[in-house]
Amino acid sequence: MANDIQDDIALMQGIPAVQTILEVACHLTGMGFAAVARVTEDRWVACQVLDNIEFGLPPGGELEVETTLCHDVRQFRGPIVIDNVAEDPAYREHHTPKRYGLQSYISMPIILPDGRFFGTLCAIDPRPARLKNNATIATFKHFADLLGYQFDAAEKLKSAHSSLIDEKAASELREQFIAVLGHDLRNPVASLGGGISILSREPQSEKSTLVLNMMRGSVLRMSVLIDNVMDFARGRLGGGISLAKDSDSPLGPTLEQVISEIRSGHPERSIEASYDLSAAVAIDHQRIAQMFSNLLGNAVTHGSPEHPIHVKAWIADGELNLSVSNSGAPIPQQALQKLFQPFHRGEAGSSLQGLGLGLYIASQIAEAHGGRLDVASDETETRFTFRMPAG
């Protein structure tokens, strides 16, 4: 049983979206501590935490499960939300707030797709907070659902790698895995995106505008992550990257749409674009947009925020060229050699930015178009350039 719990904790810790979800949860509520916890009948163990109030509980740390309100969440499989303990008739005398010195609290159950209870997504703070509103509760519910689906997918992948499976079983696993990513994960992410759009149309304070922009950026990163993992799964389990080429539509509007999406999630970043596209080229616009989004997102993550990102697209000598360049520290030579390999994430400081599939998928999309993706990096700039035949 203990080994099973440790395996569960390790799987949840390996999901890149967990840290982003905790950051958004704290920004959304103004609370100082958030955690994803594995909760059983007799144990409460923190899988991952974000601690801005020096609560003192690290990842892997344990609390006596009977002293937590998550114990009640597990028993009743429903959320607990407290704005102000001192004014809450049900919890002002409860032993948990007294023991841990908290005044605001929210805990949402994480239920796996097969109905198993995993644990909770929870947040606490020694100050009151406004939590009992539809937007906050719905966001925590979507986040808990997303964590449940991602854990289930990670569990299935681990199971697949630990056993020998025949061709039929591999096919069933591929279809099931892609279905989980394509449907069950996209739905809560789409709901979050829709909710953010609705809230953005209402009057907002400066702080709430910043939080909404950060949430929009997080949703965009999760969408890109889902696309990358789906393509990697297809490539490894069969199917590869398929193309639906269109030789009539211009490339410019496709690039502008991607730039607009990146800008909405990172309004503080400057992106300068110039195009010299004399004719339409036979490309898969959706795939090129995915590749471009990965390259532009990489520039936002690793480029200097004080300098603009430059995008250029042009046709010359029978080739379509698309480049994305940013200022900042150069990529080390040893890292350049592995940059387009799957699960390579660069230096340790950037290890939480994703699975390390973005540049790999981008290179695969380039190859599928009969082209290539090159990189050059020095003290002046880092530039990724995509080239393919224009004829």
Buried (B, 14 or more C-beta within 10 A) or exposed (E): EEEEBEEBBEBBBBBBBBBBBBBBBBBBBBBBBBBBBBBBEEBBBBBBBBBEBEBEBEBBBEBEBEEBBBBEBBEEEEBBBBBBBEEBEEBBEBEBBEEBEBBBBBBBBBBBEEEEBBBBBBBBBBEBBEBEEEEBBEBBBBBBBBBBBBBBBBBBBBEBEEEEEEEEEEEEBBEEBBEBBBEBBBBBBEBBBEBBEEBBEEEEEEEBBBBBBBBBBBBBBBBBBBBBBBBBBBBEBEEEBEBEEBEEEBBEEBBEBBBEBBBBBBEEBEBEBEBEBEEBBBBBBBBBBBBBBBBBBBBBBBBBBEBBBBBBBBBEEEBBBBBBBBBBEBBEEEBBEBBBEBEBBBEEEEEEBBBBBBBBBBBBBBBBBEBEBBBBBEEEBBBBBBBBEBE
